Amino acid sequence: MEGSSSEKLIIVTREPDGIATVTINRPKSLNSLTRPMMVDLAKAFKALAKDNSVRVIILSGAGRAFCSGVDLTAAQDVFKGDVKDPETDPVVQMEQCPKPIIGAINGLAITAGFEIALACDMLVAAKGAAFVDTHARFGIFPSWGLSQKLARFIGPNKAREVSLAAMPLSAEEAEKLGFVNYVVDQNEVLNKARQLAGAIMKNSQDLVLRYKSVINDGYKLDLRQGLAMEKVFITLMYIFSWISMVLFI
């Protein structure tokens, strides 16, 4: 029996080593999202962003799917006007989170689930997993950035095929296109995600946070603007380093 409250449908675990895992826990419904689940998912990422003990976040789904999108029986509630309140919008909170987010895609990521995967910084997917965009099939326009992000990740022609024809994008093809970082056996998805998290945590936490910001923000700019932004960050880091040296001399 599935949890009777939304709190049980979004599970957050913090490990002593600095990894936090967020699990969408509604496996009997292929982890489809209700409005309370979306709110709880947003709250989870907002809290983890502020938790100094957490350095990397892994997002996964329970059972055989990552997330099958919005629960259509609750769609009217989900698509109310207040759904785009940034405080309760999971994708907004993921995009604002300064810490690396690794998506552990253990199965289908459909429509809203696809968009949530797009909000991750890195993806580890199971063999046979797939990303599916059904917006055109159901006459619902994407509202979490899929129409703009996907073409930037896999190219416009392939994005048109995936979205206009609602053709599944397999994990294996997504890896070839550079959208998925690793494709592994089903039972190795979380292990590989933790291995990737461990590699990140061996490095300077402060620089990892700044580096993620520069990469993500710079990707939205043209190369000239991105290079200028990098120079600004370098200058600021030198200034902060100099101030720190002066204060501690």
PAZAPA-4460 file (N, C-alpha, C; in steps of 0.05 Angstrom, whole numbers, plus 32768, in hexadecimal, padded with zeros to 4 digits):
% residues 249
    n_x    n_y    n_z   ca_x   ca_y   ca_z    c_x    c_y    c_z   seq   type   mol
   8011   7FE8   8000   8000   8000   8000   8012   8019   8000     1      M     A
   800B   802D   7FEF   801A   8045   7FED   8016   8056   8006     2      E     A
   8028   8068   800B   8026   807A   8022   800D   808A   8022     3      G     A
   8001   808E   8039   7FE8   809D   803B   7FEC   80BB   803C     4      S     A
   8005   80C4   803F   800B   80E0   803F   8021   80E6   802B     5      S     A
   8021   80FF   8021   8035   8106   800D   8051   8104   8018     6      S     A
   8055   8108   8032   8070   8106   803D   807D   80EC   8038     7      E     A
   806D   80D6   8038   8078   80BC   8033   807E   80B7   8015     8      K     A
   8074   80C8   8004   8078   80C4   7FE8   8091   80D2   7FDD     9      L     A
   809C   80E3   7FED   80B6   80EF   7FE7   80C8   80EA   7FFF    10      I     A
   80DC   80D8   7FFB   80ED   80D0   8011   8108   80DD   800E    11      I     A
   8112   80E9   8024   812D   80F5   8024   813E   80E7   8038    12      V     A
   8155   80DE   802F   8168   80D1   8042   8182   80E0   8040    13      T     A
   818E   80E5   8057   81A9   80F2   8057   81BD   80DE   8062    14      R     A
   81D3   80DB   8054   81E8   80C9   805C   81FF   80D8   8069    15      E     A
   820E   80CC   807B   8223   80DA   8089   8239   80E5   8077    16      P     A
   823C   80D9   805F   8252   80E1   804D   824B   80FA   803D    17      D     A
   8233   8105   8040   822C   811D   8032   821A   8119   801A    18      G     A
   8211   8101   8015   81FE   80FB   7FFF   81E2   80FB   800A    19      I     A
   81D0   8109   7FFD   81B4   8107   8004   81A5   80FA   7FEC    20      A     A
   8192   80E9   7FF2   8183   80DC   7FDD   8165   80E3   7FE0    21      T     A
   815A   80ED   7FCA   813D   80F3   7FC9   8130   80DE   7FB8    22      V     A
   811C   80D0   7FC3   810F   80BA   7FB4   80F1   80C1   7FB0    23      T     A
   80E9   80C0   7F97   80CC   80C2   7F92   80C0   80A6   7F97    24      I     A
   80AF   80A4   7FAB   80A8   8089   7FB5   808A   8084   7FB1    25      N     A
   8083   8080   7F98   8067   8078   7F92   8069   8063   7F7C    26      R     A
   8076   804D   7F81   807C   8039   7F6C   8064   802D   7F5F    27      P     A
   804E   8029   7F6D   8036   801C   7F61   802A   802E   7F4C    28      K     A
   802F   8048   7F4D   8025   805A   7F39   803C   8065   7F27    29      S     A
   8051   8055   7F26   8069   805C   7F17   8074   8078   7F1E    30      L     A
   8070   807F   7F38   807B   8098   7F43   806F   80B0   7F35    31      N     A
   8055   80AE   7F2D   8048   80C6   7F22   8044   80DA   7F39    32      S     A
   8043   80F3   7F31   8044   8109   7F45   8028   8115   7F49    33      L     A
   8021   8118   7F63   800A   8128   7F6A   8014   8143   7F73    34      T     A
   8002   8156   7F76   800A   8171   7F7F   8019   8170   7F9A    35      R     A
   800E   8162   7FAF   801E   8161   7FC8   803A   8156   7FC5    36      P     A
   803D   8142   7FB3   8057   8137   7FAF   806A   814B   7FA2    37      M     A
   8060   815B   7F8F   8070   816F   7F83   8079   8184   7F97    38      M     A
   8067   818C   7FA9   806E   819F   7FBE   8083   8193   7FD0    39      V     A
   8080   817A   7FD8   8093   816E   7FEA   80AF   816A   7FDC    40      D     A
   80AE   8165   7FC2   80C7   8162   7FB3   80D6   817D   7FB3    41      L     A
   80C7   8192   7FAE   80D3   81AD   7FAF   80DE   81B4   7FCA    42      A     A
   80CF   81AE   7FDF   80D8   81B3   7FFA   80F1   81A3   8001    43      K     A
   80F2   818A   7FF7   810A   817A   7FFC   8123   8186   7FF0    44      A     A
   8122   818F   7FD7   8139   819B   7FCB   8140   81B6   7FD7    45      F     A
   812C   81C5   7FDF   8132   81DF   7FED   8140   81DA   8007    46      K     A
   8138   81C6   8016   8144   81C0   8030   8160   81B5   802C    47      A     A
   8164   81A4   8019   817F   8198   8014   8193   81AD   800A    48      L     A
   8189   81C1   7FFB   819A   81D6   7FF2   81A6   81E6   8009    49      A     A
   8197   81E8   801F   81A0   81F7   8036   81AF   81E6   804A    50      K     A
   81AF   81CC   8047   81BC   81BA   805B   81DA   81B8   8055    51      D     A
   81EA   81C3   8067   8207   81C3   8062   8214   81A7   8064    52      N     A
   8205   8194   806F   8210   8179   8071   820D   8169   8057    53      S     A
   81FD   8174   8044   81F7   8167   802B   8208   8174   8015    54      V     A
   8217   8163   8006   8228   816D   7FF1   821E   8165   7FD5    55      R     A
   8212   814E   7FD2   8207   8144   7FB9   81EC   8138   7FBE    56      V     A
   81DA   813C   7FAB   81BF   8131   7FAD   81BA   811D   7F97    57      I     A
   81AF   8106   7F9E   81A7   80F2   7F8A   8188   80F1   7F8A    58      I     A
   817C   80F3   7F72   815F   80F1   7F6F   8158   80D7   7F61    59      L     A
   8147   80C7   7F6D   8140   80AD   7F61   8122   80A8   7F64    60      S     A
   8119   8092   7F57   80FD   808A   7F5A   80FC   806D   7F64    61      G     A
   80E8   8067   7F75   80E5   804C   7F7F   80D9   803A   7F6A    62      A     A
   80E1   8021   7F6B   80D5   800D   7F59   80E0   800E   7F3D    63      G     A
   80D0   800A   7F29   80D9   8007   7F0D   80D7   8020   7EFC    64      R     A
   80D0   8036   7F08   80CF   804F   7EF9   80DD   8065   7F08    65      A     A
   80E7   8079   7EFA   80F2   8091   7F07   80DB   80A3   7F0E    66      F     A
   80CB   80AC   7EFA   80B3   80BC   7EFF   80A3   80BC   7EE5    67      C     A
   808A   80B3   7EE7   8079   80B1   7ECF   8069   80CA   7ECA    68      S     A
   8071   80E1   7ED6   8064   80FA   7ED1   804F   8101   7EE6    69      G     A
   803D   8112   7EDE   8027   811B   7EEF   8011   8106   7EF1    70      V     A
   8008   8101   7F08   7FF1   80EF   7F0C   7FD9   80FC   7EFE    71      D     A
   7FCF   80F0   7EE8   7FBA   80FD   7ED9   7F9F   80FF   7EE8    72      L     A
   7F9C   80EE   7EFC   7F84   80F0   7F0D   7F85   8108   7F1F    73      T     A
   7F9D   8114   7F22   7FA0   812B   7F33   7FAA   8143   7F22    74      A     A
   7FA7   8141   7F08   7FB3   8156   7EF6   7FA6   8171   7EFA    75      A     A
   7F8C   8172   7EFF   7F7F   818B   7F03   7F8A   819A   7F1B    76      Q     A
   7F90   818C   7F30   7F9C   8198   7F48   7FB9   81A1   7F42    77      D     A
   7FC7   8190   7F33   7FE3   8196   7F2D   7FE6   81AF   7F1C    78      V     A
   7FD4   81B3   7F09   7FD7   81C9   7EF6   7FC7   81E2   7EFF    79      F     A
   7FC1   81E4   7F18   7FB6   81FD   7F22   7FC9   8214   7F1E    80      K     A
   7FBF   822C   7F20   7FD0   8243   7F1B   7FE7   8246   7F2E    81      G     A
   7FE5   823C   7F47   7FFA   823F   7F5B   8010   822B   7F58    82      D     A
   800E   8219   7F44   8022   8204   7F41   803E   820F   7F3C    83      V     A
   803F   8227   7F30   8059   8233   7F2A   8064   8245   7F3F    84      K     A
   805A   8243   7F57   8066   8250   7F6E   8082   8245   7F71    85      D     A
   8097   8255   7F6E   80B3   824A   7F6F   80B9   823A   7F89    86      P     A
   80AC   8242   7F9F   80B1   8234   7FB8   80A7   8217   7FB8    87      E     A
   8093   8211   7FA8   8088   81F6   7FA7   808B   81E9   7F8C    88      T     A
   809D   81F4   7F7B   80A2   81E9   7F61   80BC   81D9   7F62    89      D     A
   80BB   81BE   7F5F   80D3   81AE   7F62   80E9   81B4   7F4E    90      P     A
   80E2   81BA   7F35   80F6   81BF   7F21   8104   81DA   7F27    91      V     A
   80F5   81EE   7F30   8101   8207   7F37   8115   8203   7F4E    92      V     A
   810C   81F4   7F62   811E   81EF   7F79   8136   81DF   7F72    93      Q     A
   8133   81CC   7F5F   814A   81BD   7F56   815E   81CF   7F46    94      M     A
   8153   81E0   7F36   8164   81F2   7F26   8172   8207   7F38    95      E     A
   8166   820E   7F4E   8172   8221   7F61   8185   8214   7F75    96      Q     A
   8184   81FA   7F76   8195   81EB   7F89   81B2   81EE   7F81    97      C     A
   81C4   81F8   7F92   81E0   81FB   7F8A   81F0   81E1   7F8A    98      P     A
   81E5   81CC   7F96   81F4   81B3   7F98   81EE   81A0   7F80    99      K     A
   8202   8191   7F78   81FE   817E   7F61   81E7   816B   7F66   100      P     A
   81D6   8167   7F52   81C0   8154   7F54   81C4   813F   7F3F   101      I     A
   81C6   8126   7F48   81C9   810F   7F36   81AF   8100   7F34   102      I     A
   81A4   80FE   7F1C   818C   80EF   7F18   8192   80D2   7F14   103      G     A
   8186   80C0   7F24   8189   80A4   7F22   8170   8099   7F14   104      A     A
   8172   8096   7EFA   815A   8090   7EE9   8158   8072   7EE7   105      I     A
   8148   8067   7EF8   8146   8049   7EFA   8131   803E   7EE6   106      N     A
   8122   804F   7ED9   810D   8045   7EC6   8102   805C   7EB6   107      G     A
   80E9   805B   7EB0   80DC   8070   7EA0   80DD   808B   7EAD   108      L     A
   80E3   809F   7E9D   80E1   80BB   7EA5   80CF   80C8   7E90   109      A     A
   80B5   80CC   7E98   80A1   80D4   7E84   8098   80F0   7E8A   110      I     A
   8098   8101   7E75   808D   811C   7E75   8097   812D   7E8D   111      T     A
   8087   8130   7EA2   8091   813F   7EB9   80AA   8132   7EC5   112      A     A
   80AA   8117   7EC5   80C2   8109   7ECE   80DA   810E   7EBD   113      G     A
   80D6   8111   7EA3   80EB   8119   7E90   80F5   8134   7E97   114      F     A
   80E3   8147   7E9D   80EB   8162   7EA3   80FB   8163   7EBD   115      E     A
   80F3   8152   7ED1   8102   8151   7EEA   811E   8146   7EE5   116      I     A
   8120   8132   7ED3   813B   8128   7ECC   814C   813D   7EBF   117      A     A
   813F   814E   7EAE   814E   8164   7EA1   8158   8179   7EB5   118      L     A
   814C   817A   7ECD   8155   818D   7EE2   816C   8182   7EF2   119      A     A
   8174   8169   7EEE   818B   815D   7EFB   81A5   8166   7EED   120      C     A
   81BB   8165   7EFC   81D4   816E   7EF1   81E3   8157   7EE2   121      D     A
   81DE   813E   7EEB   81E9   8126   7EDE   81D5   8110   7EE0   122      M     A
   81D6   80FD   7ECD   81C3   80E7   7ECD   81D1   80CC   7ECB   123      L     A
   81C9   80BA   7EDC   81D0   809E   7EDA   81B6   808F   7ED4   124      V     A
   81B6   807F   7EBF   819D   8072   7EB7   81A1   8054   7EB5   125      A     A
   818B   8046   7EBA   818B   8028   7EB7   8189   8020   7E9A   126      A     A
   8195   800A   7E93   8191   7FFF   7E78   8173   7FFA   7E74   127      K     A
   8168   8003   7E5E   814C   8000   7E59   813B   8016   7E62   128      G     A
   8146   8029   7E72   8137   8040   7E7A   8131   8052   7E62   129      A     A
   811E   8063   7E64   8117   8075   7E4D   810B   808F   7E57   130      A     A
   810F   80A3   7E46   8104   80BE   7E4B   80EE   80C2   7E36   131      F     A
   80D6   80CA   7E3F   80BF   80CC   7E2D   80B1   80E7   7E32   132      V     A
   80AD   80F6   7E1B   809E   810F   7E1D   8083   810B   7E10   133      D     A
   806E   810C   7E21   8052   8107   7E16   8042   8121   7E16   134      T     A
   804F   8138   7E19   8040   8151   7E19   802E   8154   7E00   135      H     A
   803A   814F   7DE9   802B   8152   7DD0   8014   813E   7DCE   136      A     A
   8018   8126   7DD9   8003   8112   7DD8   7FEA   811A   7DE8   137      R     A
   7FEE   8128   7DFE   7FD8   812F   7E10   7FD0   814C   7E0D   138      F     A
   7FDD   815B   7DFB   7FD5   8177   7DF6   7FDC   8189   7E0D   139      G     A
   7FF1   8183   7E1C   7FFA   8194   7E33   8015   819F   7E2C   140      I     A
   8018   81B9   7E2E   8032   81C6   7E28   8045   81C2   7E3F   141      F     A
   805E   81BC   7E3A   8072   81BA   7E50   8075   81D4   7E5F   142      P     A
   8079   81D3   7E79   807C   81EB   7E89   8094   81EB   7E9B   143      S     A
   80A5   81D6   7E99   80BD   81D4   7EA9   80D6   81D5   7E97   144      W     A
   80D3   81E0   7E7F   80EA   81E5   7E6F   80F2   81D0   7E5A   145      G     A
   80E2   81BB   7E57   80EA   81A6   7E45   80ED   81AF   7E29   146      L     A
   80DB   81C1   7E20   80DC   81CA   7E04   80F6   81D9   7DFD   147      S     A
   8103   81E4   7E11   811C   81F3   7E0D   8135   81E3   7E14   148      Q     A
   8133   81D5   7E2A   814B   81C7   7E34   8153   81AF   7E22   149      K     A
   813F   819F   7E1A   8146   8186   7E0D   8156   818A   7DF3   150      L     A
   814E   819E   7DE3   815C   81A4   7DCA   8179   81AC   7DCF   151      A     A
   817E   81B9   7DE6   8199   81C1   7DED   81AA   81A9   7DF5   152      R     A
   819D   8195   7E00   81AC   817D   7E09   81B1   8169   7DF3   153      F     A
   819D   8164   7DE2   819F   814F   7DCE   819D   8158   7DB1   154      I     A
   819A   8172   7DAD   8198   817D   7D92   817B   8181   7D8A   155      G     A
   8175   8195   7D79   8159   819B   7D73   814B   8185   7D63   156      P     A
   8158   8178   7D50   814B   8164   7D40   8142   814C   7D51   157      N     A
   8153   8142   7D63   814C   812C   7D74   8137   8135   7D88   158      K     A
   8139   814D   7D92   8125   8157   7DA5   8109   8159   7D98   159      A     A
   8108   8161   7D7E   80EE   8161   7D70   80E3   8145   7D6E   160      R     A
   80F4   8132   7D68   80EA   8116   7D66   80DF   810D   7D81   161      E     A
   80EE   8112   7D97   80E5   8109   7DB1   80CB   8117   7DBA   162      V     A
   80C9   8130   7DB4   80B2   813F   7DBE   809A   8140   7DAB   163      S     A
   809F   8145   7D91   8088   8147   7D7F   807C   812C   7D78   164      L     A
   808D   8117   7D77   8084   80FC   7D71   8080   80EB   7D8A   165      A     A
   8087   80F7   7DA1   8085   80E8   7DBB   8094   80CE   7DB9   166      A     A
   80AC   80CE   7DAD   80BC   80B6   7DAA   80CE   80B3   7DC2   167      M     A
   80CE   809C   7DCF   80E0   8098   7DE6   80FD   809B   7DDF   168      P     A
   810C   80A8   7DF2   8129   80AA   7DF0   8135   8096   7E03   169      L     A
   8141   8081   7DF8   814C   806D   7E0A   8164   8077   7E19   170      S     A
   8169   806B   7E30   8181   8073   7E40   819A   806F   7E30   171      A     A
   819C   805A   7E20   81B4   8055   7E10   81B8   806B   7DFB   172      E     A
   81A3   8073   7DEE   81A5   8088   7DDA   81AB   80A3   7DE7   173      E     A
   819F   80A8   7DFE   81A3   80C0   7E0D   81C0   80C2   7E16   174      A     A
   81CD   80AC   7E1C   81E9   80AC   7E24   81FA   80B3   7E0C   175      E     A
   81F4   80A9   7DF4   8203   80AF   7DDC   8201   80CD   7DD5   176      K     A
   81EA   80D9   7DDC   81E5   80F5   7DD6   81F0   8108   7DEB   177      L     A
   81FB   80FC   7E01   8207   810C   7E16   81F4   8116   7E2B   178      G     A
   81DB   810D   7E29   81C7   8115   7E3D   81C9   8105   7E57   179      F     A
   81CE   80EB   7E54   81D2   80D9   7E6B   81F0   80D4   7E6E   180      V     A
   81FA   80D5   7E87   8217   80D1   7E8C   821F   80B4   7E8B   181      N     A
   820E   80A2   7E98   8215   8086   7E99   81FB   8075   7E96   182      Y     A
   81FE   805F   7E88   81E8   804B   7E87   81F3   8031   7E94   183      V     A
   81E5   8027   7EA8   81EF   8010   7EB7   81D8   7FFC   7EBB   184      V     A
   81DE   7FE5   7EC6   81C9   7FD2   7ECD   81B6   7FDE   7EE1   185      D     A
   819D   7FD4   7EE0   8188   7FDF   7EF2   8191   7FE0   7F0F   186      Q     A
   819D   7FCA   7F19   81A4   7FC9   7F35   81BE   7FD8   7F3C   187      N     A
   81CA   7FE5   7F28   81E2   7FF5   7F2D   81DE   8013   7F2B   188      E     A
   81C5   801C   7F26   81C0   8038   7F21   81C7   8049   7F3A   189      V     A
   81BD   8042   7F51   81C3   8051   7F69   81E0   804F   7F71   190      L     A
   81EC   8038   7F6D   8209   8035   7F73   821A   8047   7F62   191      N     A
   8213   8048   7F48   8222   8059   7F36   821E   8077   7F3D   192      K     A
   8206   807E   7F44   8200   8099   7F4C   8210   80A1   7F65   193      A     A
   8212   808F   7F78   8221   8094   7F90   823F   8096   7F8A   194      R     A
   8248   8085   7F77   8264   8086   7F6F   826B   80A1   7F62   195      Q     A
   8259   80AB   7F52   825C   80C5   7F46   825C   80DB   7F5B   196      L     A
   8249   80D9   7F6E   8248   80EC   7F84   8262   80EC   7F94   197      A     A
   826D   80D4   7F99   8286   80D2   7FA8   829D   80E0   7F9A   198      G     A
   829E   80DE   7F7F   82B3   80EB   7F70   82B0   8109   7F72   199      A     A
   8298   8113   7F73   8293   8130   7F76   829D   8139   7F91   200      I     A
   8297   8129   7FA6   829C   8132   7FC1   82BA   8131   7FC8   201      M     A
   82CA   8125   7FB7   82E7   8125   7FBC   82F3   8141   7FB5   202      K     A
   82E4   8152   7FA8   82EE   816B   7F9F   82E5   8182   7FB2   203      N     A
   82EF   819A   7FAD   82E9   81B1   7FBD   82CB   81B7   7FBB   204      S     A
   82BD   81B6   7FD2   82A0   81BA   7FD2   8299   81D6   7FC8   205      Q     A
   82A9   81EA   7FD1   82A3   8206   7FC9   82A6   8209   7FAB   206      D     A
   82BB   81FD   7FA0   82BF   8200   7F83   82AA   81F0   7F73   207      L     A
   82A2   81D9   7F7D   828D   81C9   7F70   8274   81D9   7F6E   208      V     A
   826C   81E7   7F83   8254   81F7   7F83   8256   820E   7F6F   209      L     A
   826D   821B   7F6F   8271   8232   7F5C   8272   8228   7F3F   210      R     A
   8280   8211   7F3C   8284   8206   7F21   8269   81FE   7F15   211      Y     A
   8258   81F1   7F25   823D   81EA   7F1C   822E   8203   7F13   212      K     A
   822F   8218   7F23   8222   8230   7F1C   822B   823C   7F02   213      S     A
   8246   823C   7EFE   8251   8248   7EE5   8249   8237   7ECD   214      V     A
   824A   821D   7ED0   8243   820B   7EB9   8225   820F   7EB2   215      I     A
   8214   820D   7EC6   81F7   820F   7EC1   81EE   822A   7EB7   216      N     A
   81F9   823F   7EC4   81F1   825A   7EBB   81FE   8261   7EA0   217      D     A
   8217   8258   7E9C   8224   825E   7E82   8218   824F   7E6B   218      G     A
   820B   8238   7E70   81FF   8229   7E5A   81E8   8238   7E4D   219      Y     A
   81DC   824B   7E5D   81C6   825B   7E53   81CF   8273   7E42   220      K     A
   81E9   8278   7E42   81F4   828F   7E34   8203   8287   7E1B   221      L     A
   820A   829A   7E0A   821C   8293   7DF4   8239   8292   7DFF   222      D     A
   824B   8288   7DEF   8266   8282   7DF8   8274   829C   7E03   223      L     A
   8271   82B2   7DF4   827E   82CB   7DFD   8274   82D3   7E18   224      R     A
   825A   82D2   7E1D   824F   82D9   7E37   8258   82C6   7E4D   225      Q     A
   8259   82AC   7E45   8261   8297   7E59   827E   829B   7E61   226      G     A
   828F   82A1   7E4E   82AC   82A6   7E55   82AF   82BE   7E67   227      L     A
   829F   82D3   7E61   82A0   82EB   7E72   8297   82E5   7E8E   228      A     A
   8282   82D4   7E91   8279   82CD   7EAB   828E   82BD   7EBA   229      M     A
   829C   82AB   7EAC   82B2   829C   7EB9   82C7   82AE   7EC4   230      E     A
   82CE   82C3   7EB5   82E3   82D6   7EBE   82DA   82E5   7ED7   231      K     A
   82C0   82EB   7ED8   82B5   82F9   7EF0   82B8   82E7   7F08   232      V     A
   82B1   82CD   7F05   82B4   82BA   7F1B   82D1   82B8   7F24   233      F     A
   82E3   82B6   7F11   82FF   82B4   7F18   8308   82CC   7F28   234      I     A
   8301   82E4   7F1F   8308   82FD   7F2D   82FD   82FD   7F49   235      T     A
   82E4   82F5   7F4C   82D7   82F5   7F66   82E5   82E2   7F79   236      L     A
   82ED   82CA   7F6E   82FA   82B7   7F7F   8315   82C1   7F88   237      M     A
   8324   82CF   7F77   833E   82DA   7F7F   833A   82EF   7F95   238      Y     A
   8325   82FF   7F92   8320   8314   7FA5   8319   8308   7FC0   239      I     A
   8307   82F3   7FC0   8300   82E6   7FD9   8318   82D9   7FE6   240      F     A
   8329   82CC   7FD5   8341   82BF   7FE0   8354   82D4   7FED   241      S     A
   8357   82EB   7FE0   8369   8300   7FEA   835E   830B   8005   242      W     A
   8343   830F   8006   8337   8319   801E   833B   8305   8035   243      I     A
   8337   82EB   802F   833B   82D6   8043   8357   82D6   804E   244      S     A
   836B   82D9   803C   8387   82D9   8044   838D   82F1   8056   245      M     A
   8382   8308   804F   8387   8320   805F   837B   831D   807B   246      V     A
   8363   8312   807C   8355   8310   8095   8363   82FC   80A8   247      L     A
   8370   82E8   809D   837C   82D3   80AE   839A   82D6   80B2   248      F     A
   83A5   82EC   80A6   83C2   82F1   80AB   83C6   82FC   80C7   249      I     A
***
